[in-house]
Each structure stands twice: as C-alpha cells, then as structure tokens.
Amino acid sequence: MRYNTPMSNLKLITFDLDNTLWPVDEVIRHAEKTCSDWIAEHHPDASAALSAERVRAVRTALLKEKPQYLDNLTALRQDAMNRAFMEHGFGEAEARRIALDAFKVFHAARNQVRFFPGARAVLEQLADSYMLGALTNGNADLKMIGIDDLFAFHHSAETIGKRKPAPDMFAAALQDARVGPGQALHIGDHPLEDVHAAREHGMHAIWANLVDMDWPVELAQPSHHIHNLQEIPDLIPLFDE
C-alpha cells in the first residue's frame, strides 16, 4: 500500500462500498440466481427448498429470533439456507454442507461487481495522496473484486461486530489511521448509516447519492453531496482547509 501524506488537514478518506462504489441490487439478484442454478444442478432434490420466497421467509424468521444477524449477513444467509434445507427434510449435517457450498457460489458471484463510472480512477487518484479505508455493513471482498491494493484497511459489520450507524466501525478506522475525526472524510450512500453516523463521530462526510435516493426529512441536510464519483476530487480541497 503506497500513499503520500499530504501537507494538509485531511489524512484519511473512508468509503462505504455497496451503492457507493457499485450498484448492489443487480449484483445480489445475479448472485442469488447463480446460487439457485448451482443448487438445481448439483442438488436438484434441494432446489425446491430454496425458492426466493422461502428463503426470504426463513431470513425474516431468523432476524426476529436474533436481530444480531444484521451484524453478520454471511451467517444470516448461510443459516437461512441451512434451515430451509432442514425444514425440507435434510439432516443437519447434510443441510449445513450444502448451505456452505452454496454460499461459496453466491459469494463469488456477489463479488462480480460493475463499478459506477470513474470509481477505480478516482480511488487510484485519491490513494496517491491519502490513506483510504473501506467501511461496510455488507460482506463484499475487496481482494476478490480486485481493489484491495488501494485500501489500507477494510472493516465490516462482521469484523467489527457492529453495523453502522454504531460508532464502532468509525472508531476503528480512526484508530487504524492514527488520526482525529476532523482529519477524516467518509463517503457513502446511506443518509443515516454513512453520512449522519460519520458526522456524529466528528468526521467530515459526503453523501454519494448515485442511485437517486431521497434525503430523510428527519436528518439535517448534508453539507456536501455528489451524483457522480468523479466529483469527489474537486470537493477534497474543501476538507483540507
């Protein structure tokens, strides 16, 4: 990892991932279909247990039983498949084995992302002058995606144990970078989990509204927002003052 510390106040830039660097809904739909197709081919007797409606119902039930699953989406998806298989008549060991194998297929497809325009170029430009970090509630794998070389660290709800907007992930980022919150900028798509949470932690924030969301009326308007990632470099000087 190479970066030159700028002679300025801003030292660290952290990014959310899903719907910030790439649109995620299409990725998840494709990954779920890839997973379903794999199950149908390799375990046709199990495919009936994993209709989209059935898995959603099982996921909903699991979340009611254990809301902490939101802090570990990998475990939630694996356990939902496992329970769906068991409810369909599979033994515990076989259900778990198929669920883990199916998740590997899902996860590989989940990391086949299509970046928003200019994403990689902007990251490369910023990485030359600032430390970059990734903060996500999801389970994207930067190495599988091919951009891990641009980030000094990657924290997720799974690795930290708490999802944004809890402060834990932001605190870990500041500790890793050894900077104060006023020296850090967070860029993300979610009004509460990214922008508001970063501001509450004392960090600068940019709302990356690349999927045309409405800003919640109950939150203070963002000071800075973009509709294209290529706008970021022009905003950076505002945080270096």
C-alpha positions as CSV (number, residue, x, y, z in Angstrom):
1,M,0.0,0.0,0.0
2,R,1.5,3.4,-1.1
3,Y,0.3,6.8,-0.3
4,N,1.9,10.1,0.3
5,T,0.7,12.0,3.4
6,P,-0.4,15.4,2.1
7,M,0.6,18.6,3.8
8,S,-2.9,19.3,4.8
9,N,-5.5,18.6,7.5
10,L,-7.2,15.7,5.7
11,K,-5.4,12.5,6.1
12,L,-8.0,9.7,5.8
13,I,-10.8,9.0,3.4
14,T,-13.1,6.1,4.1
15,F,-15.7,4.7,1.6
16,D,-18.8,2.7,2.0
17,L,-18.9,0.0,-0.7
18,D,-22.4,-1.2,-1.9
19,N,-24.3,1.5,-3.7
20,T,-21.3,3.8,-3.2
21,L,-18.7,2.3,-5.5
22,W,-21.1,0.0,-7.4
23,P,-24.8,-0.6,-7.6
24,V,-25.6,-3.6,-5.4
25,D,-29.2,-4.7,-6.2
26,E,-28.4,-6.2,-9.6
27,V,-25.3,-7.8,-8.1
28,I,-27.3,-9.6,-5.4
29,R,-30.1,-10.7,-7.8
30,H,-27.4,-12.2,-10.1
31,A,-25.7,-13.9,-7.2
32,E,-28.9,-15.4,-5.9
33,K,-29.8,-16.7,-9.3
34,T,-26.3,-18.1,-9.7
35,C,-26.6,-19.8,-6.4
36,S,-30.1,-21.2,-7.2
37,D,-28.9,-22.5,-10.5
38,W,-25.9,-24.2,-8.9
39,I,-28.2,-25.9,-6.3
40,A,-30.6,-27.0,-9.0
41,E,-27.7,-28.6,-11.0
42,H,-25.8,-30.2,-8.1
43,H,-28.5,-30.9,-5.6
44,P,-31.8,-31.0,-7.5
45,D,-33.6,-32.6,-4.6
46,A,-32.7,-29.5,-2.5
47,S,-33.7,-26.8,-5.0
48,A,-37.3,-26.8,-4.1
49,A,-36.3,-25.7,-0.6
50,L,-34.7,-22.6,-1.8
51,S,-37.3,-20.6,-3.7
52,A,-36.7,-16.9,-3.3
53,E,-39.9,-16.6,-1.3
54,R,-39.0,-19.4,1.0
55,V,-35.5,-18.0,1.8
56,R,-36.9,-14.6,2.5
57,A,-39.4,-16.1,4.9
58,V,-36.7,-18.0,6.7
59,R,-34.4,-14.9,6.8
60,T,-37.3,-12.9,8.3
61,A,-37.9,-15.6,11.0
62,L,-34.2,-15.7,11.8
63,L,-34.0,-11.9,12.2
64,K,-37.0,-11.9,14.6
65,E,-35.3,-14.6,16.7
66,K,-31.9,-13.0,16.6
67,P,-31.7,-9.3,15.4
68,Q,-27.9,-9.5,15.7
69,Y,-27.8,-11.4,12.4
70,L,-27.8,-7.9,10.8
71,D,-24.3,-7.6,12.1
72,N,-23.3,-10.7,10.1
73,L,-25.0,-11.1,6.7
74,T,-22.8,-14.0,5.8
75,A,-24.1,-16.0,8.8
76,L,-27.6,-14.9,8.1
77,R,-27.6,-16.2,4.5
78,Q,-25.8,-19.4,5.4
79,D,-28.1,-20.2,8.3
80,A,-31.2,-19.3,6.3
81,M,-30.3,-21.8,3.6
82,N,-29.4,-24.3,6.2
83,R,-32.7,-24.0,8.0
84,A,-34.6,-24.1,4.6
85,F,-32.9,-27.4,3.8
86,M,-33.6,-28.9,7.2
87,E,-37.3,-27.8,7.0
88,H,-37.4,-29.6,3.7
89,G,-36.3,-32.8,5.3
90,F,-32.5,-32.8,5.1
91,G,-30.4,-33.9,8.0
92,E,-28.5,-31.3,9.9
93,A,-25.0,-32.2,8.6
94,E,-26.1,-32.5,5.0
95,A,-28.1,-29.3,5.2
96,R,-25.1,-27.4,6.6
97,R,-22.7,-28.9,4.0
98,I,-24.9,-27.9,1.1
99,A,-25.6,-24.4,2.6
100,L,-21.9,-23.7,3.0
101,D,-21.1,-24.9,-0.6
102,A,-23.9,-22.9,-2.0
103,F,-22.8,-19.8,-0.1
104,K,-19.3,-20.0,-1.7
105,V,-21.1,-19.9,-5.1
106,F,-23.2,-17.0,-4.0
107,H,-20.3,-15.1,-2.6
108,A,-18.1,-15.5,-5.7
109,A,-20.9,-14.0,-7.8
110,R,-21.7,-11.4,-5.2
111,N,-18.2,-10.0,-5.8
112,Q,-18.6,-9.7,-9.5
113,V,-19.5,-6.0,-9.4
114,R,-19.8,-3.4,-12.1
115,F,-18.3,-0.1,-10.8
116,F,-20.0,3.2,-11.1
117,P,-18.4,5.4,-13.8
118,G,-15.0,6.6,-12.7
119,A,-14.8,4.7,-9.5
120,R,-11.5,3.0,-9.9
121,A,-9.8,6.0,-11.4
122,V,-11.0,8.2,-8.5
123,L,-9.8,5.6,-6.0
124,E,-6.4,5.4,-7.6
125,Q,-6.1,9.2,-7.7
126,L,-7.0,9.6,-4.0
127,A,-4.8,6.7,-2.9
128,D,-1.8,8.6,-4.2
129,S,-2.3,11.3,-1.6
130,Y,-4.5,9.9,1.2
131,M,-5.0,6.8,3.3
132,L,-8.1,5.0,2.1
133,G,-10.3,2.7,4.2
134,A,-13.4,0.7,3.5
135,L,-16.3,0.6,6.0
136,T,-19.3,-1.6,5.0
137,N,-22.2,-3.3,6.6
138,G,-22.1,-5.9,3.8
139,N,-19.8,-8.7,3.0
140,A,-18.0,-7.6,-0.2
141,D,-14.4,-9.0,-0.6
142,L,-12.1,-6.3,-1.9
143,K,-9.5,-8.9,-2.9
144,M,-12.0,-10.8,-5.0
145,I,-13.2,-7.6,-6.5
146,G,-9.6,-6.5,-7.3
147,I,-9.2,-3.2,-5.4
148,D,-7.7,-4.3,-2.1
149,D,-4.4,-2.8,-3.1
150,L,-5.9,0.7,-2.9
151,F,-7.1,0.4,0.7
152,A,-5.1,0.5,3.8
153,F,-7.8,-1.4,5.7
154,H,-11.3,-2.8,5.3
155,H,-13.7,-3.0,8.2
156,S,-17.2,-4.6,8.1
157,A,-20.1,-5.3,10.4
158,E,-18.8,-8.9,10.6
159,T,-15.2,-8.0,11.5
160,I,-16.1,-5.2,14.0
161,G,-19.3,-6.9,15.4
162,K,-21.5,-3.8,15.0
163,R,-23.0,-2.4,11.9
164,K,-23.2,1.3,11.0
165,P,-24.6,3.7,12.3
166,A,-23.0,2.4,15.5
167,P,-19.7,4.3,16.1
168,D,-17.5,1.2,16.4
169,M,-16.5,1.0,12.7
170,F,-15.7,4.7,12.5
171,A,-13.7,4.5,15.7
172,A,-11.7,1.5,14.4
173,A,-10.9,3.5,11.2
174,L,-9.6,6.5,13.1
175,Q,-7.5,4.2,15.3
176,D,-6.0,2.4,12.3
177,A,-5.1,5.6,10.6
178,R,-4.0,7.3,13.9
179,V,-5.9,10.4,13.1
180,G,-8.5,12.5,14.7
181,P,-12.1,12.7,13.4
182,G,-11.5,16.2,11.9
183,Q,-8.8,14.7,9.7
184,A,-11.1,12.1,8.2
185,L,-13.7,12.1,5.5
186,H,-16.3,9.4,5.0
187,I,-18.1,8.9,1.7
188,G,-21.3,6.8,1.5
189,D,-24.8,6.4,0.1
190,H,-26.8,5.8,3.2
191,P,-28.1,9.0,4.9
192,L,-28.2,7.5,8.4
193,E,-25.6,4.7,8.4
194,D,-23.0,6.7,6.5
195,V,-23.5,10.5,6.4
196,H,-25.2,11.1,9.7
197,A,-23.2,8.5,11.6
198,A,-19.9,9.9,10.3
199,R,-20.9,13.4,11.3
200,E,-22.0,12.2,14.7
201,H,-18.5,10.8,15.1
202,G,-16.9,14.2,14.2
203,M,-15.8,13.2,10.7
204,H,-16.5,15.1,7.5
205,A,-19.0,13.4,5.2
206,I,-20.1,13.4,1.6
207,W,-23.4,11.9,0.6
208,A,-22.8,9.8,-2.5
209,N,-26.3,9.8,-4.0
210,L,-25.6,7.7,-7.1
211,V,-28.9,5.8,-7.0
212,D,-31.3,8.8,-6.7
213,M,-32.5,8.4,-3.1
214,D,-34.5,11.0,-1.2
215,W,-32.9,12.5,1.9
216,P,-34.9,11.8,5.1
217,V,-36.6,14.8,6.4
218,E,-35.7,13.9,10.0
219,L,-32.0,14.3,9.3
220,A,-30.0,17.5,8.9
221,Q,-29.2,18.1,5.2
222,P,-25.8,17.0,4.1
223,S,-23.2,19.8,3.6
224,H,-21.8,18.0,0.5
225,H,-23.4,15.5,-1.9
226,I,-22.5,14.1,-5.3
227,H,-24.3,12.3,-8.1
228,N,-21.1,11.1,-9.8
229,L,-17.9,9.8,-8.1
230,Q,-15.8,11.9,-10.4
231,E,-17.0,14.9,-8.5
232,I,-15.0,13.8,-5.4
233,P,-11.5,15.2,-6.3
234,D,-13.0,18.7,-6.8
235,L,-14.5,18.6,-3.3
236,I,-11.4,17.4,-1.5
237,P,-9.8,20.8,-1.1
238,L,-12.8,21.9,1.0
239,F,-11.7,19.5,3.7
240,D,-8.0,20.4,3.5
241,E,-8.6,24.0,4.7
